[in-house]
Amino acid sequence: MTKSADTHCPYCALQCAMTLKSPAELTPASEPGSVPVPAQAAALVAVTAPVLEVSGRDFPTNRGGLCRKGWTSATLLNHPGRVTEPLLKGEDGIHRPIGWDQALAMVTTAVKETRARYGKDAVGVFGGGGLTNEKAYMLGKFARLALGTSRIDYNGRFCMSSAAAAGMRAFGVDRGLPFPLEDLNNASTIMMLGSNVAETMPPFVQHLKGVRDAGGLIIVDPRRSATANFTADGGGIHLQPLPGTDLTLLLGLSHVVIHEGLADAAFVAERTSGYDAVVRSVNAFWPERVQSITGVPAELIRETARRLADGARKGGSYILTGRGVEQHVDGTDTATAAINLSLLLGLPGSLRSGYGTLTGQGNGQGGREHGQKADQLPGYRKITDPAARAHMAAVWGVPEETIPGPGLPAVQLLKSLGQPDGVRCLLVHASNIAVASPDANAVIAGLRSLDFLVVCDFFMSETAAEADLILPVLQWAEEEGTLTNLEGRVLRRRRALQPPAGARSELWIMARLAEALEAPSTYSEDPETVFEELRLASAGGLADYSGIDYAMLDRGEAAYWPYPAGSTGTPRLFLDAFAHADGKAVMTPVAPRRRRTPAPNTDPAAKTMTLITGRLLEHYQSGAQTRRVSELLASQPEAKVQIHPAAAVSMGIAEGSFVSVANERGQVVCRAELSTAIRPETVFLPFHFPELESANRLTEAATDPISGMPEFKFNKVWVRLAADQAANQPQNSVLQTTEAS
């Protein structure tokens, strides 16, 4: 006898549909024990649970397909390295099991003592874009009411914040794709900037087949990525600009559209404002000048603009952005430049054209809508808006003044760790900040300076290893809830497996802690009950879920927000009006800004190059999960620095040589991968690996002044052949192999 559950993949925002099957009588993944757990737990516990069978399910986004990560996703459910009971770090650095009563009492005491000594804002919360809508909503409520702190933000600040800020500025609302993904199928032209979907969300590429066959795919990427390869053999155009020059390139494209009369004059006049200022702002960016800055040939710039305009008049044109152009100190302005270009062409609000940004994390859309952002209340409300505060006070049954004001965005929050006026007690949920944050060495130092660190996780991640207390939580196939995919469609996550006896839902943890802290309002541990409250909280907001319930989702109804009660939802935004009061989209003039001058290279044997970072097909985010899947780890067991052969030969670097990549923030040592797919002045590192292979040891914590997005994609580094080749074998890859075996 088997039990099956129709659910969605735990990884990216494509949220591919899948079915899980398991025996009806399920054994927990592992039983609680009393064995001390070292900071990097190896395979110490025998596997006792059956492995679920994963099958792809037909759904508009994935059409039954899954990537390698999706097919192997159930492997982690019975992984022997699973954390299955609370773990307290001893003075010897070893984590040992304790009971839940003791664990909750310790957290309660730490919170109370921190607040009494330093004030409420000395307690901080760091959330994640992988939390369900219910948990993300409750985390924001718990932080502000139960903990009384304004110091909450989440790892989506590192992902979608620039695109979100640009969308809010231009359209008055932020929904990654304001149209169903299937709309791309019949497009004549699609331009994708800074996104390598062939590796980050492979089933997505099915929706590019038509445009590729028509020769209309345009990819903007400094690397000849797997997605850029689709433009070969007549599939389209690959523009390969210098890192950090995407904004200039977009201004050049807009210059061509305006000065060659390619703009949709009627659309611009009727549905936008700000056109004259944008015209003035792009006048200085004629194609030949843009070529001198970006390295993209002027004729390719002209051809790209003409193809986009021609596509808009025929089958439709789309402009899509990703993290490659957004994770910069000018990321909001770069995304704004892409939006301006799309508005000039009349793409948004059309039935066959559009602009969108590709949300990355599994619930990266829903996770940024309902309150775990520093400046936000549920329903995508501003925490500084008196009407929004009054609405939430009524829903929560508390005085309005009980709700704190805005907090600190993620980078500033992390910089405050352990500081005299900063956070002294931190609770981390669904985020591996020790690997995923910019200037990771400084972040780890901050974690170690805290008075008390609590991490909720199901594995001993690099962040959990730093924790004073680890609280074991559920994995995706062990819980119920909802998520919102990259289209703004709300989906059901369904349980197929009983969790280990000692693991608990974050909802349960927050409910117990709120009770112990005598918090105002209510805190349910039942996901559907929480969702019903979320519906009330979001009603009337930009991200209105009030017309959605579990029953309709369980019937398979497509629910795109905004979905006010009594409506049928909104698959396509902007058909009649944009979300600003006058119904028009706002075009904002933008211009490149000067970056900070990096520290000088003092090593005569090293060459100064530009570092860009990104993902690999086999891994996801910080790698805390995928590095524990043996099939994925066997394919990509370690970080490699991708470098052009011409640059490598000048430094005596051969394929497989150990290379030192360093700057004033830290050093990475890993093997070289020689490739002509990358520009000669640029190197690429994946960000999935820890310790000496951690790319974020090198990234700068400088941020976009509007969004708070860090500078992940443009960092100066000093590259050289590592001094002692024999001594540089990465140690973490050996340990990871042991854990995943």
N, C-alpha and C positions, 0 to 999 in steps of 0.2 A: 504494500500500500504506500502510495506516495502523496506528498502534499506539494502543490505548486503555488508560486506567487508571481504575479505580473508586477514588475517594478522597473527601475531605471538604474543605469550604471552609476557607481559611486564617484566617478572621476569628473570629467570636464562638463562644461555647460551645455554641450550638445544633448546630454542626458539621454543617451541611446536606450531604447526600450529593450528589456530582456525578461526572460522567464527563468525563475529559479525553481529547481525541484530537489526535494530531499525526502528521506524516510519520514514517516508520520511520527514516529517516536524518536525524538531528537535528544542526543546526549550533549551536554555543554562542551564547549571547545576544550576546556581544560579545567580541572578541579583546583580550588584553592589549596595551597600548601603552606609550608613553613620554611621553605628553602630561601636563604638570603639571595637577592637578585643583584648582580653586579651592574654597574652603570651601563654597560653594553651587553645585555643579556644574550647568550648564545642559546642553542637548542637544548634546553634543560628539561623540558616537560614533554612527556610522550603525547602523541596525537591520539585523542579518543573520539573525536567527532567525525561524522561522515562529511565528505566534501560535497557541496551542492553542485548540481549540474546546471551549467549556464547555457542558455540558448538565446539567440537573437530573436527579437519580436518585431513584426512589421509595424512601423511607426513613421510618420512623415519625415522626421529628421534623419533617421538612420536606415530606413527601409530594410530592416532585418539584419543589417551589418553591425559588426563590432570590431574594434581594434584589438591589438594584442593585450592591452591593459584590461579591456572589458572581458575578453574571453578568459583571462586568468584571475579575474577579480575575486572569485570565491576561494581561491587558494589561501587568502589571508584569514579566512574565517576559522580555520583550524590550525593556524600557525603556532608552533610551540613557543614562540617568543611573546605570545599575547600576555598583556598585563591583566590579571584576573582578580586582584584584590588590592586594597590601598597599600601603598608602599611608603615607608618613612625612611628618610636618609639618616644614617647614623653618623657619628663623629668620624668614623673611618671611611666615609663616602659610600658605604654600601646601603642600598635600599632593602628594607626588611618588611615583611607583611605585618599589618596591624588590622584591627577590626574597624568596621564602618563607624560605629559609635565614637570610638576614639578619634578617627580621622575627622569627622564632622565637628567634634568638640575642639580639635586643634585649630581648624580653620576659623571657627567662631571666635575662639580666644584671640587668634592672631588679628582678625579684623577689628575686634573691640579694642584691643590694646593699641593697635596702630592708629585708629581713629582718636582714641583718648590722648595719645601722646603727640600726634602730628596733625590731626584734623582728617576730615572725611576724604579729602582728595589725595591723601597719602595711600589710599587703597585704589588699585587700578585693575582693569579688566581688559584682556586682549582676546578678541573673538576671531572667527574665521568664516570664510566664504563657503565652507563645506557643511556648515550647520544647516539643518532644516529650517524652514520658515518659522516653525513653532519655537525652536530653540533660539534662533536669532532674535525673535521678538521678545522672548522671555529673558534673554540675557541682558538686553537693553533695559527692560523693566527692573530686573533684579539689581543691576548695577546702580540705577538711579534711585530706586526706592529702598531696597533692602540694604545695600551698602552705603547709599547716600552720596555716591561719588559722581563727579562729572568725567572722571578719567577712564573713559572707555573708547576704544577704537578697535579696528580689526585688520586682518591681512588683505582685505579687498582694497585698502588704501594703496597697496603695492600693485594692484591689478587694474581696477576700473576707474579710479578716481578722476584721472584727467579726462577720459572720455565722458564720464558722468557730468563733470563740471562744464565741459564744452556743450553737451547736449542740453543741460539746464539753461545755459546762457543763450543758446540759439533757438531752441524749440520750447523752452519752458517746462520740459519733462525729460527724464532720462530712462529710456527703455532700449537696451542694446540694439536689437533688431526691431524696428517699429513695423515689421511685416513678417509673415510666415516665411520660413526658410525656403519652402517650395517655390516661392515667387522667383527665386534665382534661376529656376530651371529653364525658363524661356528667354532669358536676357540675351541681348546682342553683345553687350560689353560689360565687363565687371573689372573694376580696378581694386586690388587688395594691397594695402600698405601695411607693412610690418607684421604680417601674419603668415605663418607656415602651417596651414591647416592640414597639409598632407602628413605631417608628423604629429601635430598637437591634437587634431580631431579627425582622423582619417576618413570616417564615414561621410564627413562633410563634402569630400571631393566629388561624390556622386552628383551633387548639385551644380558642379562646374563643367560637367561633360558637354552640355549643349553649347555653352559659350566658348569652350575650348575648340569644339568641332567647328565653330563659326569663326575661329581665329581672333576672338575678342577678349581673351584673358590678358589682363595687364597686372604684373606683379612688381611691387616696389620693395626691394630688399637688398641690403649690401652684400648678402651672400646669394649664390646660386643654389637656393634651397630646393628641397624636394618639390615644393609647390611651384617655385620658379621654373623648374624643369618642365612643367606642363606647358610652358609657352614655346617650347622648342617645336621644330617641324611644322611651323605655321600656326601653332596654338595661340600665339599672341606676342606680347612684348614683355621683356624683363628690363626694368630700370634699376640700375645698381649704383645708387648715390653713395657718396661718402657718409659714414655714420654721423649723425647729428645735423644733417642738412635737409631733412625731409620737409621742414617748414619752408625753406627757400624753394625747394622743388614745387611745392603746392602753390606758392605765390606765383611762380613762373607759369604754371598751368593756367591759373586764373587770369594772368596777364594775356595769354594767348586767347582764351575764351572771350575776354572783353574786347581786345583790340582786333580780333578777326571777325567780330560780329556773331560769335557762336552762342551767346547767352540767350536764354529764353526771356525776352524783354517783357512779355505780358505777365509771366509768372512773377518775375522780379518786382514789377510795378504793383501788382495786385496782392502778393502774398508775403512780401518781405519789407524790411526797413533797413537802412544803413548802407544802401548800395553806393552812394556817392563817396562815402568815406573809404569803402573797400577799394573802389576804383583808384583813388589817390594813393592808397597804401601799396598797391601792386605795380604802380607805374615804373618803379625803379627796378623791376625784376623781369626785364626782357630775356628771352631764351639764351642769348649768347652770354649774358652776365650770369645767369643761373648755371649754365654749363661750367663757367670758370669757378664756381663755388661748389657745385655738387658733383662734377665729373660726368653728368648725364649729357649726352650730345644734344645740342639745340634742336636738331631736326627730330629727334625722338620725343622731345618735349612737345613740339608742335603736333607731331603725329598722334601722340597720346591724347592731347586736348581735342583734336578733331575726331578721333574715334569715339571718345566719350560723348561728344555732341551729336555725332551721327547715330550712335546707339540710342540716345534719348529720343531721337526722331523716329526710330524704327522699332525694334523689338523691346527696347528698354535698356537703361544703363544703371549700374549700381556702383557706389563707392563704399568700400568696407575698410575699416581701420582695425589694427590690433596693437599689441603692447609694444611692438618694435618702434612705432612712431609716437607712442604715448608715454613711455617710461623715461621721460626726460624732464629737465627743469623747465622746459618750455612745452611740455606735453599737452597742456590745455590749449595753448595757442596753436599748436600743430593740428590737433583735432579740430579746432575751430576753423583753421584754414581749409581743411578737408570739407567741413560742412559748408563754408562759404562757396567753395567750388561746386558742391552739389546743388546749392541754392541758385547759383548763377545759371546752372544747366536745367533748373526746374525739376530736379529728381525727387526730393521729399514730397510726400503727400500725393504721389501718383500711384495708380494701380499697377504700373509695369516698370517703375524705376524707383530708386530710393537711396538713402544713406543709412548706414548702420555701423555699429561697432561690435566686435565679436567678444562677448563675455567669456572669461576663461574658466573660473572655478565652477564646480558642480552646482552650487547655489549662489554663484557670484551675482546674479540678478536679484533674487529674493533676499539674499543676505545683506544687500545695500539699501533695502527699502524700509525696514521695519524697526530700526532703532539701535543697531550696534555701532553706527558711525558716531563720531564725537559731536557732531552738530545736528543730529537728526532725531526726530520722533517717528513713530510708526505711520505708515501711509505715505512715506517720503515727505514728511512735514519738517519744516525748519524749527529747531528747538528755540530759536529766538522770536518766533512768531507768537504774539499773545493769543491769537485765536487757536493756534495749534496746541499751545500749552493748556488753555482752558478746556479744549476738547479732551485731551489725554487725562487731565485731572478728573474730569467727569467719568471717563471710562474706568479709570483706576480707583475712583472713590477717595481721592486724597486732595488736600488743599493745593492749589496751583504752585504756591511757593515751595512746596516739598520737592518739586522737580528741579534738579540742578540745571544750570545753564550749560553752554557749550564747553567741551573739554579740549583735549589736545589731539591733533592728528597723529597717526602711528609713529612717525619718525621722532617727533617731538616728545611723545609719550615715552618711547624707549630711551631717548636721551636723558629723560628725567629719572630713570631708575636709580635708586639709591642716593639721589642728590638731596641736599638739606631740605629743599622745598618741593621735592619730587615724590614719586611713588616709592613706598617702602614695602608694601605687601602687594603682590601681583597674582591674579588668577588668569591662567591661560587656557583657552578652549579652542580646539581644532586648528592649531597653528604651530608650526615648528620654527619659531622666530630665530633660533640659534643658527639656522642654516639659511632661512629665506629672507632675512633682513639685510639692508645695505650696511656696509661697515660692520660685518658680523663679529669681528673681534671685539669691537667696542660694545656691541649688544651683549655678548657673552659676559664681558666684564661687568656690565650693568646688572645682569641676572645674578651674578655672584655677589654683588654688593647689596642685594635686597635683604631685608630682615626675614622675609618669609615668601617663598615661591610655591604656588600650587599649580600643577599642570594636570588637566583632564585629558587622558589619551588612552588608546588601547594598545600601543606599543611603547617601548622605551626609546622614544625619539631623542635626538640630541638635546632638545629643550627639556624633555622629561628627565634626562640624565642630570640636569642642573637643579632639579626641583628638590625642595625640602620634603614635599609630599606629592605623591602621584595618586590621582583618583581614576580608577579604571572605568571606562565608559563603553557604550554599545557601538558595534559596527553597523554599517548600513543595512545589512540583511537581517538584523536583529531588532529593528525599530520600525515604527509607523510614523508617518508625517507627510509633509509636502515640500516640494522644491519648485523653483521657477526657472525655466530654461532660458537659453540665450534669446528666444523669441518673445519672452514675457508670457509664456504659457505655463500655467500652474499644473503641476503633476503630482501624482500620488506615489509615495514610497511605501512599500508593504513588507511586512515581516515574513520571513520564510524559515527562520531559525531561532530557537531559544538561546538566549545569551548565556555565557558562563555564570555560574551561581553568584559569583562575587562582583560582577559588573553591574553598573547602574546607568540609567539615562541621565543626561545633564538636567532634564526637567525634574527628575526625582531629587538630584543633588541640590538644585536651586530651591526647590520647595522645602527641603529639610533645613537648609541653611537660613532661608527666610524666616522659618518658624523659630529657629534658635535665636535669630537676631531680632525677633519681635517686630518684623517689618510690617508696614501698612499694606493694604490691598490683599489680593489672593494670588496663589502660585500653585497651579494644578500640575500634576505629573502626567495627566492624560493628554496626549497630543491633540485629539479632536476637540477637547474642551478648550485647550489653548488656542486652537485655530478659530473657534467660535469667538473668543475674545479678540483675536487679531482682526477678524472681520469687522467688529464694532470699532476697534481702534483705527482701522484704515479707512473707514467710511468717510467719504467726502474729501479724502486726500488725493494726491496725484496717482499714487499706486493703490487704488481702491479695490479691495478684495471682497467687499461686503456682499456681493451677489454670488459668491462661490462657496460651496460646502463639500464635505467629503462624499456625500451621496452622488452628486453630479459628477465628481471626478471618478468615482468608482464605476459609474455608468460609461465612462470613456468620453465624456463630453469635453470638447476643446474649450479651455477657459483662459482667454488672454485678458490681462488687465490693461486699462482700468475696466472693472466689471462691477459697476454699481448695482445694488439690489434692484431687481426688476428689469435689468438690461440683458443683453445677450453677449456682452463682452466686446472687446475691441481688437480683432486680429490685425487690423491696419490702422495705425495712427495717422493723423494729419490730413485725412482725405478732404475734410471740410475746413479745418482751421488748425492752427498751432496752439500751444497751451498758454501763450501769453495773453494778457487781458484784451489786447486788440486783435487777437487771432492771427497775428503775423509772426513769421520767423525773423529773428534779429541777426543781421550780418555785422560782425564786429571786426574792425581792422586789426591785424596783428603783424608783428615784425620779428625777425630773429633778434635774439639778445646775446650779449657777450657772456661767455662762460668764464668761470673762475680759472685763473692761471694755475695749472698743476705744479706740484713741487718739481724742481729740476732733477733730471736723471744724473746721479753722481757715479754711476757704474760705467766705465768706458767700454766694458765688454758687452753691455746691454744696449738694445735698440728700443727707442721709444715708439710705441705703437698704440693703436686704439683698440680697447677691449669692448666687444659686444657679448651679451649673454643670452641664453635661450634654452629651449627644451629639446629633448631627444624623443624619438618615437616610443622608446621602451619605458620611459620614466615620466613621473608626474610630480610637479611642484618640488618640494624639498627631498623627494625620494624616500621619505620615511616608510611609505607603504611598498612602492615598487621595488626598492632595493631588497625587500624581503621575499620577493617572488623569484624563485630560482630560474624560471625560464627567461624572465626579463633581465635578471642580473647576469645570466650567462651570455646574453647578447651584448649588453653594455655594462661590464663589471666595474668600470672606472671612468673617471673624467679624462678626456683628452683635449688638448688645446689644438684647435684647427688653425693652421698657418699656411700661407701661400709658399710654394717651393722656392720662388725667387727670394723671398725674405728669409726663408730657412737656410738656404745655402750660404748666404752672406754671414750667417752666425755659426756655421758648422753643425746645423741641426739636421738630422736625418729622420726618416720615418721611425717612430718608436723611441727616439731619444727622449730622455727626461729633460724637461724645459722648466726653467724658473720664470714665473710671471709675477712681477712684484710692483708695488708702488709704496707711497708713504703710509698706507693703511695696513698692508700685510703682504703675504707671499703665498702663492700657489705653486706646487711642484707636481707635474703630471707628464704623461707621454705626449709626444707630438703626433699629430695626424696631418700629413701634408696634403693639401687640396687646392686646386685651381678654382674652386667654387667661391673662394673668399678673396677680397681685395688684398693687394700686397701690403698695404699699410695697416691692416686690421687683423686681429686674432679673435677667435670665438671660443668661449667656454660654456658648457652646460652648467646649470645651477642646482643640480640634483644631489650633489655629493658633499660630504662633510669634511671637517678637519683640513688636512693639507691640500685637499682637492676642492675646497669650498670657494667657488667663484665670488661669493659675496664678501669674502675677506678683502676684496679689491674694489668693490663698488662704493660710490660716494653717497653719504647721507644728505647731500644737498637736495633741496626739494623745490618743486613747482610752487610758486607763491600763491596760486589760486587753489590747486587741488591737494597739495601736500604730497604729490607723487615723488618718489626718489629718482635719482639719476642712475638707473640700472643699465642703460644702453649706450653710454658714452663715457668711458673712463680711460685715462691715459695710464699705460703700464710700461714697465721696463722688462723686455724679453731677452733671455739669453739661454745658452746651453747650461744646464745645471752642472755645478762644479764637480760633484761626485756622483757619477751615473749609477754605480753599484749600490750606493747608500740610499737612493731615492725611491726604492720600491714602495708604493703606497701601502701603508699598514691597514687602513680601513677596508680596502677591498678584500683582503684575506678574511677579516672578521665578518664582513657582510656575507661572504660565501658560506662561512660556517653557519651564520644565522639562517640563511635561506635554504640550506641543504635539507 
